[in-house]
Every structure is written in structure tokens, then in C-alpha cells.
């Protein structure tokens, strides 16, 4: 049985989602033992928790600030100048590799490639096993993903591959899709001919006041059923529980859940931010998207993806405009929604995790076990 070390970091849900879905797909084959590790949490837990809190604050409430940071990091010399500060991470990664002794390493977070490169330069033999980077962003690719090189790159679509092909050897690029939950390949989807009541899955990511205004604006639209999922946003969840909006019939409130794939396949429309994981899960679930919140930088590519394939749109941040867009989508017997839905049925994205697992297990030079 082959041992696969999967490296991730919780700066955004996409990295962890990709890592654990790849792990699940590998475990399902019965041919691999997958080990998911967050070296940042292992090496510097207190600092990592603080940085993660700052990241969530920036993307949800001060996206312009995060956009400036993203573009600052998108420069060839920026990360190279900070490598001296990564010694604790490098030593922790070296220790993890020595303990697990993987046959292959997969990374869903860009900075691990720099650490692997440094370990290889130091002559660390165990780090010379094949190293694959799973790029979780689409089209808008930060230079940190490819600057330090990898033995192979997995990308989500042809457009991302085209961008990357100008930077690295095209033979290293594998277009396999985003690793969504493996069960999305078998879950039943709503039919394109489905009629009202229209079911909306809303994942708020902004302030409580704004979330309540969006929900109240949606109340004015007939034939809607709304499920709001707050996830780890406990403050917003507590405030919404105290509101008079939810009746468990037309409006339902859910906190943290691991049933997002099931919710997406049973709802007509997703409303929320344009994170890589949720966008690709929506695509695999054939659930059209209305993006109400965008983080400058990496999520801009996801908006391009949605609009290019005509499977949703970017709605203005203001609650009234979001409601107006929802009303238009479902007007004329849902004409816009049905067009988006039809386009989604032409995109096969639900089996990406399995395809990625196959590439990993059959990667050239991997020892037979």
C-alpha cells in the first residue's frame, strides 16, 4: 500500500476541502494510506490561529485590504525574501516526512513547494519523492503556486492550464478539475425542468446586519424557500436565531454541517461568496450560482469561470439588488435558471477527486507496493 502525504493549511476553506477530498478518494481505492497534515498548525499553532483569524476578518469585512495583500504577494521576490522566517515550518515538515516516509507528497497550499525545494537543496533524501501541487484557484493564479516548481501541477480547467503553460513546462500540467466530495459523482440532481417553489441555499459571509437585510429582502419574493447555513460563523448564527425570520418552513437556519453536497444537489440556487471549494462543489452538484460577495485576488478567477460558462452571475452586494437578481432568475417560469442549469449539465466535474487519486497512484516513478 502506497503512503501519500497531503499538505494543507486552513487559510481559506478550499485548501482543506481539496486535501480531505483527495484523501477520501485515495482511501476508497484501498490502495493507499493518506495522511493529511497542516504543518503550520503543527509548527506554530498560536501564530497560525492568529493569522487565520486575521485572514477571515480581512476577506469577510475588509476585502480591499486582502486584495492589496494578495497582489503584494504576487511578486517574484516577495516570498523569496521571507524564506528565512520559515525555518520552524521547514523543520516541522522535515520531521513529518521522516515519520511518515511517504511514497509521494501532494500539496494543496502554495508555500509548501518552497519548503520542499529548500529541503531538497539541503540534501534531505526523503523529500526527493514525487511532489505534486494541486492548484485550488481558477484562472487568477498567484505566482506563489508555481514559483518554487513542482514535479507536477493539477489544475481545475483548461483556462487555468493556459495561464500556467506560459510559466512552466506544459507536460507537467494535468487538467483534472477541483477535488470535490467524491459522493457528488453519485448524488441525484434536481432536474432542469423543476418548477417552484424555488429552493435557495444561502451561505452568508458578511456582517449580521447585512445578512438579515438580505434575508428580509428575499422574503418579498413569492414561491421561495431559503436554507441559510452559517457554518462556523457562530456570532451570525446566534443573532439570526433571535430574529423573527426563520420558521423552519419557508426559512430554515443551519449552523455547521457536513451535508453541503446534499444541500447543493437539493436546492435550485446557491447564494454566497465565490470561494474555490464552494464554486466547484456547486458546479458538480449542478446548482447555479449567484455570487453576493467576492474576495479580491483569487476569487476573481472564479467569477470569470462562472460568467464564461453562463452558469450564474455576480450580484451587487446590496441586499435589494441581490433580491432583484433572484427575482429575475426565477421570472418567466425560471427561464434564466433553466438556462444556467442546462449549461451545468454539460459540465462533468463530480469525479475529479477520483481522477486525481488515479494520477497520484499511477504517477511515473512511484514504487510498486
BELWO-V383023 format. One record per backbone hydrogen bond with DSSP energy under -1.0 kcal/mol. CO is the residue of the C=O (numbers start at 1). NH is the residue of the N-H. E is the energy in kcal/mol with one decimal. If there is no record, write none. Layout:
co=CO nh=NH e=E
co=CO nh=NH e=E
This chain:
co=2 nh=33 e=-3.0
co=3 nh=103 e=-2.8
co=3 nh=104 e=-1.2
co=4 nh=35 e=-2.8
co=5 nh=106 e=-3.0
co=6 nh=37 e=-2.7
co=7 nh=108 e=-2.7
co=10 nh=12 e=-1.2
co=13 nh=17 e=-2.6
co=14 nh=18 e=-2.5
co=15 nh=19 e=-2.2
co=16 nh=20 e=-2.8
co=17 nh=21 e=-2.0
co=18 nh=22 e=-2.2
co=19 nh=23 e=-2.2
co=20 nh=24 e=-2.3
co=21 nh=25 e=-2.2
co=22 nh=26 e=-2.4
co=23 nh=27 e=-2.7
co=24 nh=28 e=-2.2
co=27 nh=30 e=-1.2
co=31 nh=2 e=-2.0
co=33 nh=4 e=-2.6
co=35 nh=6 e=-3.2
co=37 nh=8 e=-2.2
co=38 nh=42 e=-1.7
co=39 nh=43 e=-2.8
co=40 nh=44 e=-2.4
co=44 nh=48 e=-2.6
co=45 nh=49 e=-2.6
co=46 nh=50 e=-1.9
co=47 nh=51 e=-2.5
co=48 nh=52 e=-2.8
co=49 nh=53 e=-2.2
co=50 nh=54 e=-2.1
co=51 nh=55 e=-2.4
co=52 nh=56 e=-2.6
co=53 nh=57 e=-2.1
co=54 nh=58 e=-2.3
co=55 nh=59 e=-2.6
co=56 nh=60 e=-1.8
co=57 nh=61 e=-2.3
co=58 nh=62 e=-1.1
co=62 nh=66 e=-1.5
co=63 nh=67 e=-2.4
co=64 nh=68 e=-1.8
co=65 nh=69 e=-1.9
co=66 nh=70 e=-2.9
co=67 nh=71 e=-2.1
co=68 nh=72 e=-1.7
co=69 nh=73 e=-2.4
co=73 nh=75 e=-1.6
co=75 nh=78 e=-1.1
co=77 nh=81 e=-1.7
co=79 nh=82 e=-1.2
co=82 nh=85 e=-1.6
co=83 nh=86 e=-1.8
co=86 nh=90 e=-2.6
co=87 nh=91 e=-2.6
co=88 nh=92 e=-2.0
co=89 nh=93 e=-2.5
co=90 nh=94 e=-2.5
co=91 nh=95 e=-2.3
co=92 nh=96 e=-2.2
co=93 nh=97 e=-2.6
co=94 nh=98 e=-2.1
co=95 nh=99 e=-1.9
co=96 nh=100 e=-2.5
co=97 nh=101 e=-2.7
co=104 nh=5 e=-2.1
co=105 nh=132 e=-2.8
co=106 nh=7 e=-3.1
co=107 nh=134 e=-3.4
co=109 nh=112 e=-1.1
co=110 nh=113 e=-1.2
co=111 nh=115 e=-1.2
co=112 nh=116 e=-2.7
co=113 nh=117 e=-2.2
co=114 nh=118 e=-2.1
co=115 nh=119 e=-2.4
co=116 nh=120 e=-2.4
co=117 nh=121 e=-2.0
co=118 nh=122 e=-1.5
co=119 nh=124 e=-2.5
co=120 nh=123 e=-1.4
co=123 nh=125 e=-1.1
co=124 nh=127 e=-1.5
co=125 nh=128 e=-2.0
co=130 nh=105 e=-2.8
co=131 nh=151 e=-2.0
co=131 nh=152 e=-1.1
co=132 nh=107 e=-2.8
co=133 nh=154 e=-2.7
co=138 nh=140 e=-3.1
co=139 nh=141 e=-1.5
co=142 nh=145 e=-2.0
co=143 nh=146 e=-1.2
co=143 nh=147 e=-1.9
co=152 nh=133 e=-2.5
co=153 nh=174 e=-2.6
co=154 nh=135 e=-2.5
co=155 nh=176 e=-1.8
co=155 nh=177 e=-1.7
co=157 nh=161 e=-1.9
co=158 nh=162 e=-2.2
co=159 nh=163 e=-1.8
co=160 nh=164 e=-2.4
co=161 nh=165 e=-2.3
co=164 nh=167 e=-2.2
co=164 nh=168 e=-1.9
co=169 nh=172 e=-1.8
co=170 nh=173 e=-1.5
co=172 nh=153 e=-3.0
co=174 nh=155 e=-2.6
co=174 nh=176 e=-1.0
co=178 nh=180 e=-1.7
co=181 nh=184 e=-2.3
co=182 nh=185 e=-1.6
co=183 nh=186 e=-1.7
co=183 nh=187 e=-1.4
co=191 nh=194 e=-1.9
co=198 nh=225 e=-2.6
co=199 nh=268 e=-2.1
co=199 nh=269 e=-1.6
co=200 nh=227 e=-2.9
co=201 nh=271 e=-2.8
co=202 nh=229 e=-2.5
co=207 nh=211 e=-2.3
co=208 nh=212 e=-2.5
co=209 nh=213 e=-1.9
co=210 nh=214 e=-2.2
co=211 nh=215 e=-2.2
co=212 nh=216 e=-2.4
co=213 nh=217 e=-2.0
co=214 nh=218 e=-1.9
co=215 nh=219 e=-1.2
co=218 nh=221 e=-1.8
co=223 nh=198 e=-2.9
co=225 nh=200 e=-3.2
co=226 nh=252 e=-2.9
co=227 nh=202 e=-2.9
co=228 nh=254 e=-3.0
co=230 nh=233 e=-2.3
co=232 nh=234 e=-2.0
co=233 nh=237 e=-2.2
co=234 nh=238 e=-2.6
co=235 nh=239 e=-1.9
co=236 nh=240 e=-2.5
co=237 nh=241 e=-2.1
co=238 nh=242 e=-1.0
co=250 nh=226 e=-3.2
co=251 nh=247 e=-1.2
co=251 nh=248 e=-2.5
co=252 nh=228 e=-3.0
co=254 nh=230 e=-2.6
co=255 nh=231 e=-1.3
co=259 nh=263 e=-2.4
co=260 nh=264 e=-2.8
co=261 nh=265 e=-2.0
co=269 nh=201 e=-3.0
co=270 nh=290 e=-2.9
co=271 nh=203 e=-2.6
co=272 nh=292 e=-1.9
co=275 nh=279 e=-2.3
co=276 nh=280 e=-2.0
co=277 nh=281 e=-2.3
co=278 nh=282 e=-2.2
co=279 nh=283 e=-2.0
co=280 nh=284 e=-2.3
co=281 nh=285 e=-2.0
co=282 nh=287 e=-2.9
co=283 nh=286 e=-1.1
co=288 nh=270 e=-2.7
co=289 nh=313 e=-1.8
co=290 nh=272 e=-1.4
co=291 nh=315 e=-3.0
co=293 nh=274 e=-1.0
co=295 nh=299 e=-1.0
co=297 nh=300 e=-1.1
co=299 nh=303 e=-1.5
co=300 nh=304 e=-1.8
co=301 nh=305 e=-2.0
co=302 nh=306 e=-2.3
co=303 nh=307 e=-2.6
co=304 nh=308 e=-2.5
co=305 nh=309 e=-1.7
co=306 nh=311 e=-1.9
co=311 nh=289 e=-1.7
co=313 nh=291 e=-2.7
co=318 nh=322 e=-2.1
co=319 nh=323 e=-2.5
co=320 nh=324 e=-2.1
co=321 nh=325 e=-2.1
co=322 nh=326 e=-2.2
co=323 nh=327 e=-2.5
co=324 nh=328 e=-1.9
co=325 nh=329 e=-2.3
co=326 nh=330 e=-1.7
co=329 nh=337 e=-1.7
co=331 nh=335 e=-1.7
co=334 nh=338 e=-2.8
co=335 nh=339 e=-1.8
co=336 nh=340 e=-2.4
co=337 nh=341 e=-3.0
co=338 nh=342 e=-2.2
co=339 nh=343 e=-2.0
co=340 nh=344 e=-2.0
co=341 nh=345 e=-1.7
co=344 nh=347 e=-1.7
co=351 nh=355 e=-1.9
co=352 nh=356 e=-2.6
co=353 nh=357 e=-2.3
co=354 nh=358 e=-2.0
co=355 nh=359 e=-2.0
co=356 nh=360 e=-2.4
co=357 nh=361 e=-2.4
co=358 nh=362 e=-1.8
co=360 nh=363 e=-1.1
co=363 nh=366 e=-2.0
